């Protein structure tokens, strides 16, 4: 009986559509989800407890029928090793029976989601990983079993940090199907917001100091439009400057924010109150 369920899950996972690499976040107009995201940012502003932040993120994810959410930091033990060490915090809203099964079987050693997050910077659907030719049968078994415990479909957001450390935020629905690009965009942005807040809390706790980058007026304008989902070309048209000039200012903001990409820089600017969404 379980084999029949696994086969059905495998067939459903065959309907894979790639996530767009570049995240285009909708502007905060009257769209209900944009309003909910704005409310999420307001409610989490100044919250310093990771557990409380995670509960608020999980509540926001319910707007997209994503009942299951998981977050964990991972560090490789050594270069080239397939094993991983999980660092605090690890926050889980996954089915308890699946958590027990996962750790009992040591699935973290063969989890294809962890493997994929090592080399990806953009969010990806689990079905993409399942259908990838480099994914082994043992790795597919992890996803098949997850589905039998209620994790029907999902996606993960890699969150890379200094060195070889990184974190993973995963969202899942109970039903089998493909998550919409819009859903992934909103939840990716929320995951970045959560991760940066948790990281900032750790930095403040360890140093007691939280510096605020000093942006020029033009840098401020550019990162504001980045937060509103505009491309470099669109920003150039709005501000009357060249694409190269836009990219120059954005790179400066990324450097000042110590951010690996423009989306992370925009989230940090929002968190620090430098720009308002």
N, C-alpha and C positions, 0 to 999 in steps of 0.2 A: 504493500500500500504506500509506504514511504517512497519507494522507488518511482511509483507513478506520479506522486506529487513533485518529486525532484525533476522528472522529465518535463512536466508541465511548466515548472518554473524556468527550466532551460529554454523552452520554446518562447516563453514570454520575453526572456532576456535577449532573445534574438532581435527584437525590435529596437535597435539602438540608433539614437540620433545624437551626433556629437554636439557638445556644448560649445557655444561661441567662445573663442579664446579671450576676446576683448569684452569686458563687461560694460554694457551701456545702461547705466542706471536711469530710470525714468525721472523726469523732473517732478518736483513736489507740487503737482497741480491738485485737482479735486479727486484724483484717483484714490479709492478707499485704501488700497495697500500702501500708497505713498503717505497718506494721512496716518495710518497705523505705524509706519516706519518712523515718521516724525515724532509720534507719541513715544515710541520705544526709545529713541535717542534722548528725549526729555526725561523720561522716567529713570533711565540708567545714568544720567549725568551726575557725577559725584559719588556714585555707589562704589564702595571700596571692597565689598565682600564678594569674592569669586562665586560662592555658592548662590548668593542672592542674584548676582548678575546672570548666572546660568539659568536660574528659575525664570527670570524675566525674558531671557532669550528663548527659552523653551515655550513660554506663553506666546511670544510673538510668532514662533514657528507654527503654532496651531492655526494661525490665520491661513496657512497654506496646506492644512491637513497633514503636516509633518509631526506626528505624535512622538517620534523617537529622535532623540538628540544625544550626541556624545562628543566629548572634547578631551584630548589628552596630549601631553608633551612627550616627545620621543627623542632619544639620543642614541646614535649608533655606538656600540661598544668598541668597535674598531673598524678601520677602513676596509670596505669590501665585505664586511660581515653581514649575514642575513638576519642575525639576531638583533633585538632592540631592547633598550631599557626605557621604561616609562617613568617620567619625572612628574612630581606633583605640579599643578593639580590635575587629577583625572576626575572628570565629572560625567556621570552617565545617567541618561534617562532611557536606557535600552531595557527590553524585557529581562527580568531577573533570571529566568531559566536559561536564556541565551548567554547571559554574562557568566553563569556558572559553567555552562558547557564550553564556552570559549576559553576560559582560563584553565579549566580542568584538562582540556585537550591540548593546551599550549598553542592555540591557533594564531597567537601573535607572531609566531615564528614563520608561518606560511600565509599570513593574511595578505592577499593581493592588493588590498587598499593601502596598507602601509608601504608595500613595495612601490606602488605607483606614486605615492606622495613624495617619495625620495627624489623623483626626477621630474615631477610636474609642479608648476606654479599656479596653474589655473584650475578651477573646479572641474570635476568630471563625474559623470554618472557611473554607477556601479555596473550597469549593463555594458558600458564601453570596455571596462576591465574584463568582464566575463567573456566577451567576444574577442578580446585581443588574442592574437595567435601565440603570443609569448606567455600567456597565462596557462599554467599547468592544470591537470585534472584535480590534483590535491588542492590547489588554490581555488578552483571553481567549487569544490566541495564546501569550502567555508561559506561562500555566498549562497549555495543551494541550501545548506543547513540554516543559515540566517533567515532565509525566506520561510522555512517551515516553522520558525519561532515567531513569525509575524512581521519581519522586516522585508516587506514585499518588494519595495523599490526605494532607491536612495541615491544620494550623491555626497561627495566629500570635498572639502576645501583644504588644500595644503597651506600651512602657515609657517613659512621658513624664517628662521632666526639666525643669529650669529653662528659661525662654524658649521657643524653638521647637524645641529639641533633643529627640530621643527615640531610643530603641533598639527593635529588633525581635528577638524570639526566636521562631523557627519550628521546628516539629516535623513530621516527615512519615513516612509508611509507604510501603512499596513497592507494596502492593496498593490497589485501588480500593474505596472504601467510606466509611462515616461513622465518625468517631472518637466513642467514647462520652463522655457528659458527665463521667463519673467520671474518665476518662483525662485530659480537658482540665483538670479541677479540680486533679488532682495535679500535672500538668506546669506549669500556670500558677503554682502555689505555688512549685514548684522554680525556675521561671524568675525569679520575683521575688526569691527567696533568692539566686540566682546574681547577678542584676543589682545588688542592694544590696551584696553582698559586693565585687563589682568596683568599684562606685562608692566604697565606703568605702576600698578599697585606694588608689584614686586620690587621695582627699581626704587620707588619712594621708601618702601620699608627697609631696603638695604642701605640706602644712602641718606634718606631724610631730605633729599633735595629734588625738586622737579623744575627743570628749566623750561622756559617758553621761548621758542625760536622767534627771532625778529625778522619778519618778512617785509620786503619792500611793497609799496602800493601795487606795483604791477604783478609781483609774485602773488600777492593776496588775490588780485582779480583772476589770475590764471588758475589758481588752485580752487577758487570758488566755482568757476565754470567746469573744472574737472569733476568736482563733487556733484554737479548738476548733469553729468553724463555727456559733456561735449567733447568732441575730438579736438586735436590741435588745430586742424584746418578750420573748424567751426569757431574756435576761440579766436583765431587770427582774424576771421571775418567780423566778429563781434567787436573786437578791440582795435581793429585797423592796423594790425601788425603781421609780420610774416610768420609762417609755420616754424621756421628755424628760431625766431625770437621767442615764440611761445614755448618751444621745447627747451630753450636755454633757461627760461624762467622756471619751468616745471622741474628741470634737473636741479636747479638751485634749491627749490623748495624740498625736493626729495633728500638732498644732502643735509639741509638744515634740520629736517625732521627725522633724519636717520631712518628713512623709509626705503624699502627695496623696490617699490613701484609707485606710480602716481595715485593709485586707489588708496594704498596704505597712507600716503602723505595726506590725501584729502580727509581720511578718517581721523588722523591725528589733529589736523587743523580744526575739524569739527569738535573733537574731544576737548581741545584746549580753548575753544571759544574764539579762535582767530577768525573763523568764518561762521556764518549762520546759514543753515541749509534752507 
